[in-house]
Amino acid sequence: MNLGFRVFGLVFVCVVCWDLPFGFGSSHSSSRPAVVKIGAIFTFESTIGRVAKLAIREAVKDVNSNSSILHGTKLAVNMQSSNCSGFLGMVQALQFMETDIVAIIGPQSSVVAHIISHVSNELQVPLLSFAATDPTLSSLQFPFFVRTTHSDLYQMTAVAEMVDHYGWKDVIAIYIDDDYGRNGVSTLDDKLAERRCRISYKLGIPPGHGATRGDLMDLLVKVSQLESRVIVLHVNTDLGLNVLSVAQYLQMMGDGFVWIATDWLSSLLDSALPLSPEIMDTMQGVLVLRQHTPDSDRKRAFFSKWNKLTGGSLGLHSYGLYAYDSVWLVAHAIDAFFNQGGIISFSNDSRINSVDKGGSLHLEAMSIFDDGPLLLKNILQSSFLGLTGPVKFDSDRSLALPAYDIINVLGTGFRRIGYWCNYSGLSTVPPEMLYSKPPNRSSASQQLYSVVWPGEILSKPRGWVFPNNGKQIRIGVPIRVSYREFVSQVRGTDNMFKGFCIDVFTAAVNLLPYAVPYRFIPFGDGKNNPSYTELVTSIATGVFDAAIGDIAIVTNRTKNVDFSQPYAASGLVVVAPFKKLNSSAWAFFRPFTARMWVVTAASFLVVGIVVWILEHRINDEFRGPPKKQLITILWFSISTLFFSHRENTVSTLGRVVLIIWLFVVLIINSSYTASLTSILTVQHLSSPIKGIESLKSSDEPIGYQVGSFAEHYLSEELGIPKNRLMALGSPQAYARALQLGPKKGGVAAVVDERPYVELFLSSQCKFRVVGPEFTKSGWGFAFPRDSPLAVDMSTAILQLSENGDLQRIHDKWLMQSSCSLDTTELESDRLHLKSFWGLFLICGIACSVALFIYLLQVLNKLRRAEVTQRVSTSPGNSQSGRLKRFLSIIDERKDQSSSGSKRKKIVRSFSDNVTDGKLELKQTEMTARSDINSNN
């Protein structure tokens, strides 16, 4: 390592070390050295240093008084203050590096830690820092650097989760411009981005005395003119107090502001309370993070001891506790080092000797700790219970279970509003009570107690305002040349507009609880409707701060901007010309489609055949010559339509089929009657275009509005060739193109958004909407991504909808109609087969089941007949003979008792005589009785 770097690397290093008595390590105290000496470096006269100095001294006393830890070996530490001077630190480093040491406690500064870590790596001396929280101090770059406190990685994660918990999106970061400040804020930026938040402005302040009060005032004036009101303050103690004092002077500690301070402020509050009223007034309502240390008996006992030592003049903060535990960590590691046979020995570095050969810096005194890696290993493997809780390192060489208290400065002190831990996030329960439960990161579990915000406000601040820098929001407004009822530029002006969309916007802005300075900027050439996609893109590129108008909320636009709540429903519909349908001589065919007619007729025939099959063997009315039976089938099936069939069904299966069929006929008859009545009494309209599907399947041209997203949807989403699309710029162009039709250079239909179509049809009575709305969307106002104004405008639009103002604005601009508001509509759907297939299915199943049962009965009779024939005749029946017997069984008449037949004749004769008006009942009955007597 070159000399220049080593000299710079010792800028703040102040250690005291002297010759050590060496000996061979052993587990027995008799073979151990009498004294083991370590160094310590930090700034005595600082908020952290004043407490750390006393805490380290007491830790050394407690270690040496405990015979079970080092077994007779005493621990000695020599502390030196860097006095915040780089020059003095360099001189002291050159003086004290002439001797050898085994470990260094400190430094407290991340800047100094970066420098000393290089020296520590080369000399293999572990460096235990209890206050250097810079996240970039990694073990990969500095393997001998051991952080005995928590990294700012976790503190910035806690800040980001607090910002997200309260629903803020933008924050301002004020930081000290050194390694500690820059790297901490960089980590905060990353953690906020994970939660879709961001740092909108970073303000670095030079360290030391480089920034005067006037400089701070100039910087904070810029901050006060920004939009965000959430300020994260990541500095040291002296600079932080100056910033808060200037902020109070500029009235930045009042209503609407949010201040979040990192643990520099909690260290001051813990160690220096009570502060003067003037200082406390500068930090009222500030949220502060403090490293959490679990409560324990040992901790309470040490606090009691501390108060006796200091007489209450110096408080104990968390960094003092970590400094105390750092001494015990070194003691435990040295004890394990000796138990493992470690020997304290050093060797010279030949590289240093060659660099300073013949020089007067005496760099040859700097030697390498031979067993430094073994001591480092024991430090990282140590595990004990300290004042800060369990002291144990994880796989990343970070202290396990990082947690923070969240406190709210109030009055002359502060109160704790909750906790944050890396295990379960924000909670009002101490972290040690959550470790025994499964981690819970649900939004319902993330809770904090109420906060008194700056200005003594109890309600959560909005977190942003419009910039107080004289700038107005630039709102892009399209210059429409058609449908000017929605948006139109006032003639003779440059930035004045009127229309439905403008009135909705101004009404919503008036409902906001704050003033919105804005100005309208025209967008478009005034000759054609502008592209609304380009208008939305202009927001993402920074040309506009927002855009209002009849802007449809579609997917490709939401990728670049955020939209407000829709204030008007919108979706694409098809407009086509129509013709009136008048009644004709053949109107009775129109209720059913052709397929419905065919299936109905076939069903009548099938049911007639099925009933004939089921009744043929046992019912005389279904017997006779083939011609008669055919006529019977046709007549029976047709007569069921009017429920006037005279043929009686005798079989059970036949009656089941007939009952189901009559139910089907009832439904069909009722539906036909209702549809025909509608056709003959209601005026119907007809169009060759039935909807978007029929329009898509044809090859006829389609019209769309210039600037509308309909072109993109038709070509990209539906795959309609662009050569079929025709741009139309006005309602008059719509009407002209539709009247011409596709054969004369016009269009078959126009596809546009429903609000435009409704306004168009209010004055054009020759056209109608065909088919349903085939997209669902709405109109909204566009804002940049994550804009808080979009949320507030959405709330205002909902209020307009609830109180009826939105409807009144709609009626003011869009309720214009010269067409008669009759109830005519385009041709209603005819009765299709799909509406009745269930009935036909039930009837078909009944017929099939009945035929199947009937077939089983016939086959059973055929089997018995074959058995009888085989007994009476010789075997050897042919297939043709079997088929003849099967057909004969189907055709033969089932035997009935003659008395039963005569009784049926009596009933039939009675029915016929009553129908014909002939009174011959008495003669028929006498004849029937004589026949029965003769048979008996």
C-alpha positions, 0 to 999 in steps of 0.5 A: 500500500502506498505511503500517500494513501496510508497517511490519508487513511490515518486522518482521524485515527487516534489509537494508543497502543504499547508493547504487549507481553507475548506468550503462547496462547492457552486455555489456562489463565497462567499462560495468558498475557496479563494485559490485553490492550486495545485502542478506541477512536471517536470524537469526545466532544460530540453527542455520541462521543460524550456518552460513548467515552463513559460507556466504554470506560464502564464496560472495561471496568465491568469486564475486568471485575468479572473473572469468568470472562478473561480468566485473569487477563485484564483489558486495557483501552486507551481512548483518543479524540480526533477533535473533528480535525483531519490534520490533528488526526493524521498527526496522531495516527502517525504517532500511535501507529508506531506500536501494535494493537489487537482491535480498535473500537470506533470510529463513530464517523462513517467517513473516518471508518471508510479510511481506517478500514483500509488500514485495518484490512492491511494490518489484520486488526478488527475494527468494531464501529458502534456508530458508523451506519453508512450502508456501503461499509460492506464486509466484502470490501472491508472484511475486518470492519465489524459494525456493532450497530445497525446499518442505515439500510434498515433505518431507511427501510423504516422511513420508506415504510412510514412514507408508504403507510401514510400514503405520501408519494414524494419526499424531499431529502436534506442530508449532509454531503459526505459518505454518511449522508449521500449513501444513506439518502441513496439507500432511501431512494431505492427503498422508496422506489420499491413502494412506488414512491420517490425523492423528488428533490435532494438537498446536500449541505456541506459538512463542517462549518461550510454552511452559514445560517444565510446559506441554509436559509437560501436552501430552505427557501427553495424547498418551501417552494417545492410541491412536496411537504414531506422532508427527511432530515439525515444530517449530524446533530449540529447541522440538524439543529441549525436546519430546524431553527431556520425552518421554524424561522421560515414558517416551515414547521407549521401546518401542512409540513411533515418532518422525519429525522433519522436517529441523530435527533433521538441521540440528542433527545436521549442524552441532553434532555431537558433541552432549552424551550427555544430548541424544543420549539424548533422540532415540535411535531417531528417524527424521529427514529431511534434504534430499539433496544429491548427492555431488560433487568440488566438494562434497567440496572445499568441505567440506574448506575448511569444516573448515579455516575452522571448525576442526571446531567448526561443521558444514555442513548442507544449508541452508548449502549452499543459502545458498551456491548462492543467492549464486551464483544471484544472481551468474549472474542479474546477469551475464545481466541486464547481458548483456541490457542491464539497467540498475540504476535506481529510481523513486519510488512516488507512493502512498508519498509521498502516504501519508507527506506531511509525515511523519518516516518518510522513506518516500519513500526506498523506490523501485521497482527498474525492471528488477526483472522482468528480473532475476527472469526471469534468476534463474528461467532460471538453470541451473548446477551448485552444491554442492547439485547442479543448480540449475534451476527447473521450471514451478512455480518449484520446484527440480527433483528434490527428494529427502531422506535418511532417517536413524536416530539411533543411539548418538552419531550416526546412520546413513542407512537410505534415500532418498526422491525425488519421482521414484521414492519410497523406495529404498536407492539414491541418487536420482541413480542412479534418474533415468536409469531409468524411474520405479518406484513398485511396492510391491516397489521401495519399500525401506528398510534396517532401523531401530533404533526407540526402546527399541532395538527391531529389530522394527517397532512396531505404531504404536498401542495402546489409549488409556491413559485409562481408557476401554474399547472400547464393543462393541455386541452384539445382543439376540437373541430367536431362535437364542440359541445364537449370541448371548444375554444372560445373564439378570439381567445388563446387559452379559454375553453368551454364545453361539457368536459371543461365544466366538469373539470372546473366544478371538480377543482372547486370542490378541492380543499385547496387552490389549484393555479392552472392555465389551459394550453391549446393542443391541435391545429384547429383544422382536424381533431388532434390525436389524443394519444399524442396529447397523453404522451405529452404529459409523460414527456413533460410538455403538459402537467395534465390534460383534460377533455374527452380523453378515453381511458384505454390500456396503452394510455394508462402505461404513461399517465394516471387517470382520474375517476371516469366522469362519463361512460364511454364505449365503442358502438356501431351506427348504421342506416336502417329501413322500416319493416312493414307487415306483408302477406307473408308476415306470419312466417317471420316469427320463426327462423327457417331452421326453427320452422324445419325443426318444428315440422320435423318434430311434429312428424317424429312425434306422430310416428312414435305415437303410432308405433306405441299404439299400433298393436293395441289401438284400433284407431292406429290400425288399418290399411297403410294409406289410412295409417299414414293419414292417421299419423299426419292428422294426429301430429298436426291436430296436436298443434290445436289440441284437437286430436280425436285419436285416444292413446291407450298405452302408457308409453304413448300417453307419456310421450303425448303429454310431454309433446303437448307441453312443448306445443303449448310453449311454441304456440304461445311464443309464436303468438306473442312474436306475431302480435309484436310484428303486426302491431309494433313498428320494426327497423331493419339493417343489414349490419347486425353488430361488430361481428357482422361488420368485421366479417364483411369487406365493406368500408367502416368509418371512424372519427379523426383522432379517436382511439377507434382506429387503433382498436379496429386495426390492432385489436380486431384485425380489420385491414386499414384500407377498410377504415375511413376517417371522418371529421364531423357529424355531417361527414358521418351522415353523408358517408352513411347515406352514400353507402359502400357502393357509392363511396361511403361506408357501411357503418360508423364505429365511434364512442357512445357519447359522440354517437348519442349526440349525433343521433339526437339530430340524425334520425335516419340512423341507429345503433346496431348491436351492443356496446362492444368495449367498456371504458370512460372519459377521465382527466390525465395526470403524470404517474403517481400524481396526488392531484389525480386522487383528489380529482377522483374524489371530487368527481365522485362528489359531483356524481353523488350530489347530482351536479354531474348530471346537471352539467350533462343535461346542460350540454348534451340534452339536445334532440330534434328526433321524435323519441319513439320506441322504435328499435332495430329489428328485434331478434326472431325466435331462434332454435337456441331458445327452444332446444331444451324443450325439443331435447326433453321431447326427444329423450321421452320418445327415445326412452319410450321406443327403447322400452317398446323395443324391449317388449317386442324382442322379449315376445319374439324370444318367447315365440322362437322358444315355442317354435323350436319345441314344435318344429325342427331347428334351423330358422333363417335370418329372413324368417326371424325378421318376418316374425319381428315385423309380424309381431309389431304389426299384429293386433294385441288380443283383447277380451270381446267384452272389453271391446264391446264396452269400448264400442258402447262408449264410442257409439255414445260419443258419436250419437251425441255428436251427430244428434242421433238418439240411438243409445237404447238400441245400441245397448240392447244389441251389445247385451244380446252379443254378450249373452251369446258369447257367455 
